[in-house]
Every structure is written in structure tokens, then in C-alpha cells.
Amino acid sequence: QVHLVESGGGLVQPGGSLRLSCAASGSIFSMNAMGWYRQAPGKERELVASITSGGSPVYVDSVKGRFTVSIDNAKNTVILQMNSLKPEDTAVYYCNAKGRRESRFRSPFDVWGQGTQVTVSS
């Protein structure tokens, strides 16, 4: 089993910053990529930012220049630094991890965290 534990959400004023962290644990042979998605009320879940184990990041256009995603391969941890937050960033943020299990057949995994609320409001 592979588990994700998220932390760092909360309430912040517009223009403020938050840092989300997600740590993966369990039977991990290798990690391909980790990332963050978000889902606002009444909207579909969307990719915010992802990063490969090699360090190549991808961002949704709406967060480019404001958010930074990074990965610590030794700790299987992904960090999302969110600056200049806007009310439209309000959502539940979910961590995602893809890789292969430490098992006989190195089976792939694609797992989600429980979600953490980010609210941007004055």
C-alpha cells in the first residue's frame, strides 16, 4: 500500500501565501511523478501543478508565475508554494502520486491524498 499525507492548507487573505506539503509512504519502488489538483464547489477537479522525479514541472496557466512545485525524491515529498493567492484559488487541494510498488512485479500505483482546504478570502 502507498499512502499520501497532506498538510498546509488554511485560510489566507488575497495576496497572501501558503505552502502545501504531501509525503508518500509505503511500499514504493520508484516514483514517477507527484502533483497537486484542486476542486472548487460545482467545478471539476483540475491539475494545478505536477512534477516528475527528474524535476520537470507543469503548471496550469492560471497559476504560472505564482505557484512553484518542487519534489524531494529522497523523502517522496512534493511541495506546492503558493504566492499571490487569489479568491479564485479557493478549493480543496488533492495530492497525487504515480509510481511503482516495491513488489515482485513492480506494479504501478496512482494514489490520492485526502484533500486539504485552501480558502482565500478577506
N, CA, C and O atoms as CSV, one atom per row, in Angstrom:
chain,resi,resn,atom,element,x,y,z
A,1,GLN,N,N,0.830,-1.192,0.000
A,1,GLN,CA,C,0.000,0.000,0.000
A,1,GLN,C,C,0.873,1.252,0.000
A,1,GLN,O,O,1.942,1.300,0.609
A,2,VAL,N,N,0.379,2.245,-0.696
A,2,VAL,CA,C,1.043,3.552,-0.718
A,2,VAL,C,C,0.061,4.574,-0.178
A,2,VAL,O,O,-1.095,4.612,-0.601
A,3,HIS,N,N,0.507,5.397,0.746
A,3,HIS,CA,C,-0.354,6.400,1.367
A,3,HIS,C,C,0.239,7.784,1.205
A,3,HIS,O,O,1.457,7.965,1.182
A,4,LEU,N,N,-0.658,8.761,1.092
A,4,LEU,CA,C,-0.250,10.157,0.996
A,4,LEU,C,C,-0.806,10.920,2.182
A,4,LEU,O,O,-1.970,10.751,2.547
A,5,VAL,N,N,0.018,11.753,2.779
A,5,VAL,CA,C,-0.416,12.608,3.877
A,5,VAL,C,C,-0.126,14.050,3.494
A,5,VAL,O,O,1.018,14.424,3.232
A,6,GLU,N,N,-1.188,14.854,3.468
A,6,GLU,CA,C,-1.091,16.260,3.065
A,6,GLU,C,C,-1.128,17.165,4.290
A,6,GLU,O,O,-1.682,16.804,5.329
A,7,SER,N,N,-0.538,18.329,4.154
A,7,SER,CA,C,-0.620,19.332,5.213
A,7,SER,C,C,-0.422,20.710,4.604
A,7,SER,O,O,0.116,20.843,3.505
A,8,GLY,N,N,-0.861,21.737,5.331
A,8,GLY,CA,C,-0.559,23.100,4.936
A,8,GLY,C,C,-1.703,23.955,4.451
A,8,GLY,O,O,-1.493,25.135,4.167
A,9,GLY,N,N,-2.885,23.427,4.345
A,9,GLY,CA,C,-3.997,24.252,3.890
A,9,GLY,C,C,-4.437,25.228,4.964
A,9,GLY,O,O,-3.903,25.228,6.073
A,10,GLY,N,N,-5.425,26.069,4.626
A,10,GLY,CA,C,-5.931,27.020,5.596
A,10,GLY,C,C,-6.578,28.217,4.950
A,10,GLY,O,O,-6.873,28.231,3.755
A,11,LEU,N,N,-6.794,29.234,5.785
A,11,LEU,CA,C,-7.427,30.482,5.357
A,11,LEU,C,C,-6.353,31.563,5.231
A,11,LEU,O,O,-5.533,31.751,6.130
A,12,VAL,N,N,-6.372,32.262,4.109
A,12,VAL,CA,C,-5.391,33.324,3.882
A,12,VAL,C,C,-6.058,34.466,3.145
A,12,VAL,O,O,-7.001,34.247,2.384
A,13,GLN,N,N,-5.584,35.677,3.360
A,13,GLN,CA,C,-6.127,36.840,2.667
A,13,GLN,C,C,-5.592,36.904,1.243
A,13,GLN,O,O,-4.518,36.375,0.957
A,14,PRO,N,N,-6.336,37.548,0.350
A,14,PRO,CA,C,-5.827,37.737,-1.018
A,14,PRO,C,C,-4.453,38.389,-1.000
A,14,PRO,O,O,-4.196,39.328,-0.246
A,15,GLY,N,N,-3.572,37.861,-1.857
A,15,GLY,CA,C,-2.195,38.333,-1.893
A,15,GLY,C,C,-1.264,37.586,-0.972
A,15,GLY,O,O,-0.048,37.766,-1.036
A,16,GLY,N,N,-1.815,36.755,-0.120
A,16,GLY,CA,C,-1.006,36.005,0.837
A,16,GLY,C,C,-0.410,34.747,0.241
A,16,GLY,O,O,-0.541,34.479,-0.954
A,17,SER,N,N,0.255,33.972,1.105
A,17,SER,CA,C,0.954,32.762,0.676
A,17,SER,C,C,0.586,31.579,1.563
A,17,SER,O,O,0.267,31.731,2.742
A,18,LEU,N,N,0.639,30.407,0.962
A,18,LEU,CA,C,0.502,29.157,1.684
A,18,LEU,C,C,1.463,28.150,1.079
A,18,LEU,O,O,1.842,28.250,-0.088
A,19,ARG,N,N,1.850,27.179,1.894
A,19,ARG,CA,C,2.743,26.115,1.449
A,19,ARG,C,C,2.087,24.784,1.761
A,19,ARG,O,O,1.821,24.467,2.921
A,20,LEU,N,N,1.825,24.000,0.709
A,20,LEU,CA,C,1.248,22.667,0.866
A,20,LEU,C,C,2.356,21.619,0.758
A,20,LEU,O,O,3.268,21.730,-0.062
A,21,SER,N,N,2.249,20.608,1.605
A,21,SER,CA,C,3.219,19.526,1.592
A,21,SER,C,C,2.488,18.191,1.510
A,21,SER,O,O,1.409,18.029,2.079
A,22,CYS,N,N,3.077,17.252,0.808
A,22,CYS,CA,C,2.487,15.926,0.662
A,22,CYS,C,C,3.598,14.890,0.706
A,22,CYS,O,O,4.528,14.924,-0.099
A,23,ALA,N,N,3.490,13.963,1.663
A,23,ALA,CA,C,4.505,12.929,1.818
A,23,ALA,C,C,3.905,11.567,1.496
A,23,ALA,O,O,2.838,11.209,1.994
A,24,ALA,N,N,4.603,10.824,0.665
A,24,ALA,CA,C,4.187,9.472,0.310
A,24,ALA,C,C,4.971,8.459,1.140
A,24,ALA,O,O,6.164,8.622,1.395
A,25,SER,N,N,4.267,7.418,1.550
A,25,SER,CA,C,4.922,6.367,2.312
A,25,SER,C,C,4.332,5.021,1.934
A,25,SER,O,O,3.259,4.943,1.335
A,26,GLY,N,N,5.049,3.962,2.293
A,26,GLY,CA,C,4.590,2.626,1.990
A,26,GLY,C,C,5.568,1.893,1.100
A,26,GLY,O,O,6.761,2.196,1.077
A,27,SER,N,N,5.048,0.927,0.370
A,27,SER,CA,C,5.897,0.070,-0.466
A,27,SER,C,C,6.162,0.732,-1.811
A,27,SER,O,O,5.537,0.398,-2.818
A,28,ILE,N,N,7.084,1.661,-1.811
A,28,ILE,CA,C,7.400,2.422,-3.025
A,28,ILE,C,C,8.729,1.952,-3.586
A,28,ILE,O,O,9.761,2.035,-2.921
A,29,PHE,N,N,8.694,1.455,-4.822
A,29,PHE,CA,C,9.931,1.110,-5.508
A,29,PHE,C,C,10.497,2.326,-6.239
A,29,PHE,O,O,11.689,2.624,-6.167
A,30,SER,N,N,9.613,3.007,-6.936
A,30,SER,CA,C,10.049,4.210,-7.646
A,30,SER,C,C,8.869,5.159,-7.785
A,30,SER,O,O,7.711,4.744,-7.833
A,31,MET,N,N,9.196,6.449,-7.847
A,31,MET,CA,C,8.181,7.482,-8.013
A,31,MET,C,C,8.356,8.092,-9.393
A,31,MET,O,O,9.454,8.523,-9.748
A,32,ASN,N,N,7.290,8.132,-10.171
A,32,ASN,CA,C,7.362,8.744,-11.499
A,32,ASN,C,C,7.065,10.236,-11.437
A,32,ASN,O,O,7.789,11.053,-12.006
A,33,ALA,N,N,5.991,10.575,-10.739
A,33,ALA,CA,C,5.593,11.975,-10.669
A,33,ALA,C,C,4.686,12.188,-9.476
A,33,ALA,O,O,3.986,11.276,-9.035
A,34,MET,N,N,4.709,13.405,-8.961
A,34,MET,CA,C,3.779,13.817,-7.915
A,34,MET,C,C,3.187,15.155,-8.320
A,34,MET,O,O,3.797,15.918,-9.069
A,35,GLY,N,N,1.992,15.429,-7.816
A,35,GLY,CA,C,1.380,16.682,-8.212
A,35,GLY,C,C,0.221,17.074,-7.338
A,35,GLY,O,O,-0.157,16.365,-6.406
A,36,TRP,N,N,-0.331,18.218,-7.662
A,36,TRP,CA,C,-1.465,18.779,-6.929
A,36,TRP,C,C,-2.603,19.092,-7.901
A,36,TRP,O,O,-2.396,19.675,-8.966
A,37,TYR,N,N,-3.806,18.689,-7.503
A,37,TYR,CA,C,-5.032,19.005,-8.203
A,37,TYR,C,C,-5.901,19.794,-7.244
A,37,TYR,O,O,-5.657,19.807,-6.038
A,38,ARG,N,N,-6.914,20.452,-7.784
A,38,ARG,CA,C,-7.860,21.160,-6.919
A,38,ARG,C,C,-9.267,21.047,-7.480
A,38,ARG,O,O,-9.478,20.878,-8.681
A,39,GLN,N,N,-10.214,21.146,-6.570
A,39,GLN,CA,C,-11.621,21.092,-6.950
A,39,GLN,C,C,-12.390,22.118,-6.155
A,39,GLN,O,O,-12.471,22.047,-4.929
A,40,ALA,N,N,-12.957,23.078,-6.873
A,40,ALA,CA,C,-13.797,24.105,-6.259
A,40,ALA,C,C,-15.249,23.636,-6.305
A,40,ALA,O,O,-15.593,22.792,-7.133
A,41,PRO,N,N,-16.105,24.164,-5.435
A,41,PRO,CA,C,-17.512,23.753,-5.430
A,41,PRO,C,C,-18.154,23.938,-6.797
A,41,PRO,O,O,-18.046,25.005,-7.401
A,42,GLY,N,N,-18.816,22.906,-7.278
A,42,GLY,CA,C,-19.506,22.982,-8.551
A,42,GLY,C,C,-18.626,22.863,-9.770
A,42,GLY,O,O,-19.104,22.986,-10.898
A,43,LYS,N,N,-17.331,22.623,-9.557
A,43,LYS,CA,C,-16.404,22.527,-10.677
A,43,LYS,C,C,-15.714,21.165,-10.684
A,43,LYS,O,O,-15.690,20.453,-9.680
A,44,GLU,N,N,-15.159,20.825,-11.835
A,44,GLU,CA,C,-14.413,19.577,-11.946
A,44,GLU,C,C,-13.020,19.722,-11.346
A,44,GLU,O,O,-12.475,20.822,-11.251
A,45,ARG,N,N,-12.465,18.596,-10.950
A,45,ARG,CA,C,-11.104,18.603,-10.444
A,45,ARG,C,C,-10.142,18.941,-11.584
A,45,ARG,O,O,-10.267,18.412,-12.689
A,46,GLU,N,N,-9.191,19.818,-11.309
A,46,GLU,CA,C,-8.242,20.222,-12.340
A,46,GLU,C,C,-6.810,20.110,-11.821
A,46,GLU,O,O,-6.544,20.255,-10.628
A,47,LEU,N,N,-5.908,19.848,-12.747
A,47,LEU,CA,C,-4.485,19.826,-12.408
A,47,LEU,C,C,-4.018,21.245,-12.108
A,47,LEU,O,O,-4.290,22.173,-12.870
A,48,VAL,N,N,-3.313,21.402,-10.994
A,48,VAL,CA,C,-2.712,22.689,-10.662
A,48,VAL,C,C,-1.238,22.685,-11.072
A,48,VAL,O,O,-0.779,23.569,-11.796
A,49,ALA,N,N,-0.517,21.685,-10.602
A,49,ALA,CA,C,0.909,21.581,-10.915
A,49,ALA,C,C,1.365,20.162,-10.661
A,49,ALA,O,O,0.898,19.505,-9.731
A,50,SER,N,N,2.267,19.698,-11.479
A,50,SER,CA,C,2.854,18.384,-11.270
A,50,SER,C,C,4.335,18.449,-11.594
A,50,SER,O,O,4.807,19.368,-12.264
A,51,ILE,N,N,5.056,17.448,-11.100
A,51,ILE,CA,C,6.494,17.428,-11.328
A,51,ILE,C,C,6.965,15.991,-11.386
A,51,ILE,O,O,6.531,15.158,-10.590
A,52,THR,N,N,7.844,15.698,-12.318
A,52,THR,CA,C,8.392,14.354,-12.432
A,52,THR,C,C,9.532,14.183,-11.430
A,52,THR,O,O,10.029,15.151,-10.854
A,53,SER,N,N,9.927,12.942,-11.240
A,53,SER,CA,C,11.041,12.683,-10.338
A,53,SER,C,C,12.326,13.322,-10.860
A,53,SER,O,O,13.261,13.569,-10.099
A,54,GLY,N,N,12.362,13.583,-12.156
A,54,GLY,CA,C,13.512,14.257,-12.746
A,54,GLY,C,C,13.482,15.762,-12.586
A,54,GLY,O,O,14.435,16.457,-12.939
A,55,GLY,N,N,12.360,16.266,-12.042
A,55,GLY,CA,C,12.293,17.687,-11.728
A,55,GLY,C,C,11.659,18.570,-12.786
A,55,GLY,O,O,11.829,19.789,-12.752
A,56,SER,N,N,10.929,17.979,-13.727
A,56,SER,CA,C,10.283,18.781,-14.766
A,56,SER,C,C,8.868,19.150,-14.330
A,56,SER,O,O,8.022,18.268,-14.184
A,57,PRO,N,N,8.597,20.444,-14.119
A,57,PRO,CA,C,7.272,20.849,-13.649
A,57,PRO,C,C,6.314,21.222,-14.781
A,57,PRO,O,O,6.725,21.617,-15.872
A,58,VAL,N,N,5.034,21.082,-14.481
A,58,VAL,CA,C,3.958,21.511,-15.371
A,58,VAL,C,C,2.970,22.295,-14.524
A,58,VAL,O,O,2.653,21.888,-13.407
A,59,TYR,N,N,2.481,23.413,-15.042
A,59,TYR,CA,C,1.528,24.252,-14.319
A,59,TYR,C,C,0.321,24.557,-15.186
A,59,TYR,O,O,0.436,24.671,-16.406
A,60,VAL,N,N,-0.830,24.689,-14.557
A,60,VAL,CA,C,-1.984,25.234,-15.254
A,60,VAL,C,C,-1.725,26.722,-15.456
A,60,VAL,O,O,-1.088,27.366,-14.623
A,61,ASP,N,N,-2.215,27.258,-16.549
A,61,ASP,CA,C,-1.902,28.647,-16.905
A,61,ASP,C,C,-2.247,29.638,-15.792
A,61,ASP,O,O,-1.528,30.616,-15.589
A,62,SER,N,N,-3.334,29.392,-15.077
A,62,SER,CA,C,-3.823,30.357,-14.095
A,62,SER,C,C,-2.901,30.529,-12.883
A,62,SER,O,O,-3.056,31.488,-12.127
A,63,VAL,N,N,-1.946,29.616,-12.690
A,63,VAL,CA,C,-1.062,29.723,-11.523
A,63,VAL,C,C,0.382,29.998,-11.910
A,63,VAL,O,O,1.231,30.176,-11.037
A,64,LYS,N,N,0.669,30.034,-13.187
A,64,LYS,CA,C,2.048,30.280,-13.625
A,64,LYS,C,C,2.544,31.627,-13.105
A,64,LYS,O,O,1.850,32.639,-13.195
A,65,GLY,N,N,3.747,31.617,-12.565
A,65,GLY,CA,C,4.330,32.830,-12.005
A,65,GLY,C,C,3.955,33.068,-10.558
A,65,GLY,O,O,4.543,33.927,-9.901
A,66,ARG,N,N,2.980,32.319,-10.045
A,66,ARG,CA,C,2.545,32.497,-8.647
A,66,ARG,C,C,2.842,31.259,-7.796
A,66,ARG,O,O,3.193,31.377,-6.622
A,67,PHE,N,N,2.703,30.089,-8.386
A,67,PHE,CA,C,2.892,28.824,-7.661
A,67,PHE,C,C,4.191,28.170,-8.115
A,67,PHE,O,O,4.593,28.295,-9.271
A,68,THR,N,N,4.836,27.473,-7.191
A,68,THR,CA,C,6.035,26.713,-7.505
A,68,THR,C,C,5.913,25.317,-6.904
A,68,THR,O,O,5.636,25.165,-5.714
A,69,VAL,N,N,6.122,24.305,-7.736
A,69,VAL,CA,C,6.077,22.923,-7.264
A,69,VAL,C,C,7.499,22.366,-7.230
A,69,VAL,O,O,8.300,22.615,-8.131
A,70,SER,N,N,7.793,21.613,-6.183
A,70,SER,CA,C,9.114,21.006,-6.060
A,70,SER,C,C,8.979,19.610,-5.473
A,70,SER,O,O,7.978,19.294,-4.831
A,71,ILE,N,N,9.982,18.782,-5.694
A,71,ILE,CA,C,9.934,17.401,-5.221
A,71,ILE,C,C,11.228,17.055,-4.507
A,71,ILE,O,O,12.319,17.437,-4.930
A,72,ASP,N,N,11.074,16.318,-3.407
A,72,ASP,CA,C,12.226,15.774,-2.680
A,72,ASP,C,C,12.184,14.265,-2.874
A,72,ASP,O,O,11.425,13.568,-2.201
A,73,ASN,N,N,12.994,13.767,-3.789
A,73,ASN,CA,C,12.926,12.350,-4.135
A,73,ASN,C,C,13.334,11.452,-2.970
A,73,ASN,O,O,12.805,10.351,-2.818
A,74,ALA,N,N,14.256,11.910,-2.165
A,74,ALA,CA,C,14.710,11.090,-1.041
A,74,ALA,C,C,13.602,10.879,-0.022
A,74,ALA,O,O,13.544,9.844,0.641
A,75,LYS,N,N,12.719,11.873,0.097
A,75,LYS,CA,C,11.631,11.802,1.084
A,75,LYS,C,C,10.280,11.522,0.450
A,75,LYS,O,O,9.269,11.463,1.149
A,76,ASN,N,N,10.252,11.346,-0.885
A,76,ASN,CA,C,8.979,11.142,-1.594
A,76,ASN,C,C,7.963,12.201,-1.189
A,76,ASN,O,O,6.821,11.896,-0.846
A,77,THR,N,N,8.400,13.425,-1.239
A,77,THR,CA,C,7.571,14.548,-0.808
A,77,THR,C,C,7.485,15.590,-1.915
A,77,THR,O,O,8.471,15.908,-2.579
A,78,VAL,N,N,6.276,16.110,-2.091
A,78,VAL,CA,C,6.073,17.197,-3.053
A,78,VAL,C,C,5.560,18.412,-2.296
A,78,VAL,O,O,4.712,18.306,-1.409
A,79,ILE,N,N,6.096,19.567,-2.670
A,79,ILE,CA,C,5.742,20.828,-2.040
A,79,ILE,C,C,5.115,21.750,-3.082
A,79,ILE,O,O,5.592,21.830,-4.214
A,80,LEU,N,N,4.052,22.439,-2.701
A,80,LEU,CA,C,3.448,23.458,-3.558
A,80,LEU,C,C,3.495,24.779,-2.796
A,80,LEU,O,O,2.767,24.973,-1.822
A,81,GLN,N,N,4.351,25.675,-3.246
A,81,GLN,CA,C,4.438,27.015,-2.681
A,81,GLN,C,C,3.497,27.925,-3.464
A,81,GLN,O,O,3.659,28.116,-4.669
A,82,MET,N,N,2.525,28.474,-2.772
A,82,MET,CA,C,1.511,29.294,-3.424
A,82,MET,C,C,1.648,30.733,-2.947
A,82,MET,O,O,1.467,31.023,-1.764
A,83,ASN,N,N,1.966,31.627,-3.867
A,83,ASN,CA,C,2.112,33.050,-3.554
A,83,ASN,C,C,1.061,33.849,-4.313
A,83,ASN,O,O,0.441,33.356,-5.255
A,84,SER,N,N,0.879,35.083,-3.885
A,84,SER,CA,C,-0.088,35.988,-4.543
A,84,SER,C,C,-1.432,35.305,-4.733
A,84,SER,O,O,-2.002,35.340,-5.823
A,85,LEU,N,N,-1.928,34.696,-3.694
A,85,LEU,CA,C,-3.165,33.927,-3.789
A,85,LEU,C,C,-4.357,34.828,-4.091
A,85,LEU,O,O,-4.429,35.972,-3.643
A,86,LYS,N,N,-5.286,34.278,-4.859
A,86,LYS,CA,C,-6.491,34.986,-5.275
A,86,LYS,C,C,-7.714,34.236,-4.774
A,86,LYS,O,O,-7.632,33.035,-4.519
A,87,PRO,N,N,-8.839,34.910,-4.628
A,87,PRO,CA,C,-10.062,34.212,-4.202
A,87,PRO,C,C,-10.406,33.031,-5.101
A,87,PRO,O,O,-10.946,32.031,-4.629
A,88,GLU,N,N,-10.103,33.137,-6.376
A,88,GLU,CA,C,-10.414,32.033,-7.297
A,88,GLU,C,C,-9.510,30.814,-7.098
A,88,GLU,O,O,-9.727,29.778,-7.728
A,89,ASP,N,N,-8.504,30.925,-6.233
A,89,ASP,CA,C,-7.697,29.758,-5.879
A,89,ASP,C,C,-8.344,28.914,-4.792
A,89,ASP,O,O,-7.855,27.835,-4.457
A,90,THR,N,N,-9.442,29.411,-4.246
A,90,THR,CA,C,-10.149,28.680,-3.193
A,90,THR,C,C,-10.658,27.344,-3.712
A,90,THR,O,O,-11.376,27.288,-4.711
A,91,ALA,N,N,-10.284,26.273,-3.030
A,91,ALA,CA,C,-10.664,24.926,-3.456
A,91,ALA,C,C,-10.119,23.921,-2.448
A,91,ALA,O,O,-9.346,24.265,-1.554
A,92,VAL,N,N,-10.543,22.671,-2.616
A,92,VAL,CA,C,-9.882,21.570,-1.920
A,92,VAL,C,C,-8.732,21.115,-2.807
A,92,VAL,O,O,-8.929,20.826,-3.988
A,93,TYR,N,N,-7.555,21.051,-2.251
A,93,TYR,CA,C,-6.357,20.662,-2.988
A,93,TYR,C,C,-6.007,19.212,-2.652
A,93,TYR,O,O,-5.924,18.826,-1.486
A,94,TYR,N,N,-5.806,18.426,-3.704
A,94,TYR,CA,C,-5.514,17.000,-3.552
A,94,TYR,C,C,-4.119,16.689,-4.091
A,94,TYR,O,O,-3.732,17.155,-5.162
A,95,CYS,N,N,-3.393,15.912,-3.341
A,95,CYS,CA,C,-2.093,15.434,-3.790
A,95,CYS,C,C,-2.279,14.128,-4.566
A,95,CYS,O,O,-3.154,13.321,-4.252
A,96,ASN,N,N,-1.451,13.942,-5.571
A,96,ASN,CA,C,-1.479,12.713,-6.368
A,96,ASN,C,C,-0.059,12.221,-6.574
A,96,ASN,O,O,0.870,13.011,-6.742
A,97,ALA,N,N,0.098,10.905,-6.558
A,97,ALA,CA,C,1.414,10.315,-6.790
A,97,ALA,C,C,1.288,9.115,-7.705
A,97,ALA,O,O,0.358,8.318,-7.580
A,98,LYS,N,N,2.221,8.993,-8.619
A,98,LYS,CA,C,2.257,7.869,-9.563
A,98,LYS,C,C,3.646,7.252,-9.524
A,98,LYS,O,O,4.655,7.957,-9.523
A,99,GLY,N,N,3.682,5.944,-9.491
A,99,GLY,CA,C,4.973,5.275,-9.469
A,99,GLY,C,C,4.792,3.778,-9.535
A,99,GLY,O,O,3.795,3.282,-10.059
A,100,ARG,N,N,5.758,3.067,-9.004
A,100,ARG,CA,C,5.700,1.597,-8.978
A,100,ARG,C,C,5.950,1.089,-7.566
A,100,ARG,O,O,6.768,1.626,-6.819
A,101,ARG,N,N,5.211,0.027,-7.227
A,101,ARG,CA,C,5.296,-0.534,-5.885
A,101,ARG,C,C,6.526,-1.409,-5.717
A,101,ARG,O,O,7.051,-1.963,-6.683
A,102,GLU,N,N,6.968,-1.522,-4.496
A,102,GLU,CA,C,8.017,-2.447,-4.111
A,102,GLU,C,C,7.370,-3.815,-3.983
A,102,GLU,O,O,7.009,-4.244,-2.887
A,103,SER,N,N,7.228,-4.484,-5.094
A,103,SER,CA,C,6.587,-5.798,-5.101
A,103,SER,C,C,7.255,-6.649,-6.165
A,103,SER,O,O,8.105,-6.168,-6.915
A,104,ARG,N,N,6.871,-7.902,-6.225
A,104,ARG,CA,C,7.502,-8.831,-7.150
A,104,ARG,C,C,7.405,-8.336,-8.588
A,104,ARG,O,O,8.368,-8.433,-9.350
A,105,PHE,N,N,6.233,-7.802,-8.960
A,105,PHE,CA,C,6.001,-7.385,-10.346
A,105,PHE,C,C,6.117,-5.876,-10.538
A,105,PHE,O,O,5.812,-5.360,-11.613
A,106,ARG,N,N,6.551,-5.175,-9.508
A,106,ARG,CA,C,6.710,-3.719,-9.614
A,106,ARG,C,C,5.442,-3.091,-10.202
A,106,ARG,O,O,5.515,-2.301,-11.143
A,107,SER,N,N,4.292,-3.443,-9.649
A,107,SER,CA,C,3.025,-2.960,-10.200
A,107,SER,C,C,2.896,-1.447,-10.013
A,107,SER,O,O,3.383,-0.904,-9.022
A,108,PRO,N,N,2.250,-0.768,-10.949
A,108,PRO,CA,C,2.115,0.689,-10.865
A,108,PRO,C,C,1.091,1.100,-9.806
A,108,PRO,O,O,0.183,0.336,-9.477
A,109,PHE,N,N,1.244,2.286,-9.290
A,109,PHE,CA,C,0.243,2.866,-8.402
A,109,PHE,C,C,-0.077,4.285,-8.849
A,109,PHE,O,O,0.736,4.964,-9.476
A,110,ASP,N,N,-1.280,4.708,-8.508
A,110,ASP,CA,C,-1.789,6.058,-8.819
A,110,ASP,C,C,-2.716,6.396,-7.667
A,110,ASP,O,O,-3.886,6.012,-7.674
A,111,VAL,N,N,-2.198,7.116,-6.671
A,111,VAL,CA,C,-2.939,7.304,-5.426
A,111,VAL,C,C,-3.184,8.775,-5.127
A,111,VAL,O,O,-2.488,9.665,-5.617
A,112,TRP,N,N,-4.211,8.994,-4.293
A,112,TRP,CA,C,-4.644,10.351,-3.942
A,112,TRP,C,C,-4.595,10.563,-2.440
A,112,TRP,O,O,-4.788,9.634,-1.656
A,113,GLY,N,N,-4.335,11.799,-2.058
A,113,GLY,CA,C,-4.447,12.188,-0.671
A,113,GLY,C,C,-5.889,12.495,-0.322
A,113,GLY,O,O,-6.777,12.432,-1.172
A,114,GLN,N,N,-6.109,12.832,0.949
A,114,GLN,CA,C,-7.469,13.041,1.433
A,114,GLN,C,C,-7.993,14.433,1.099
A,114,GLN,O,O,-9.193,14.683,1.207
A,115,GLY,N,N,-7.114,15.333,0.699
A,115,GLY,CA,C,-7.511,16.697,0.358
A,115,GLY,C,C,-7.314,17.658,1.512
A,115,GLY,O,O,-7.485,17.301,2.677
A,116,THR,N,N,-6.952,18.878,1.170
A,116,THR,CA,C,-6.791,19.930,2.175
A,116,THR,C,C,-7.426,21.215,1.648
A,116,THR,O,O,-7.223,21.594,0.494
A,117,GLN,N,N,-8.191,21.871,2.502
A,117,GLN,CA,C,-8.937,23.065,2.082
A,117,GLN,C,C,-8.027,24.294,2.054
A,117,GLN,O,O,-7.286,24.566,2.999
A,118,VAL,N,N,-8.104,25.011,0.963
A,118,VAL,CA,C,-7.444,26.308,0.839
A,118,VAL,C,C,-8.529,27.342,0.580
A,118,VAL,O,O,-9.275,27.233,-0.393
A,119,THR,N,N,-8.620,28.344,1.445
A,119,THR,CA,C,-9.611,29.401,1.305
A,119,THR,C,C,-8.909,30.744,1.264
A,119,THR,O,O,-8.152,31.100,2.167
A,120,VAL,N,N,-9.174,31.478,0.199
A,120,VAL,CA,C,-8.572,32.809,0.037
A,120,VAL,C,C,-9.701,33.829,0.133
A,120,VAL,O,O,-10.549,33.927,-0.754
A,121,SER,N,N,-9.694,34.574,1.214
A,121,SER,CA,C,-10.787,35.497,1.469
A,121,SER,C,C,-10.347,36.580,2.438
A,121,SER,O,O,-9.520,36.354,3.322
A,122,SER,N,N,-10.916,37.755,2.251
A,122,SER,CA,C,-10.628,38.853,3.169
A,122,SER,C,C,-11.677,38.896,4.284
A,122,SER,O,O,-11.608,39.755,5.162
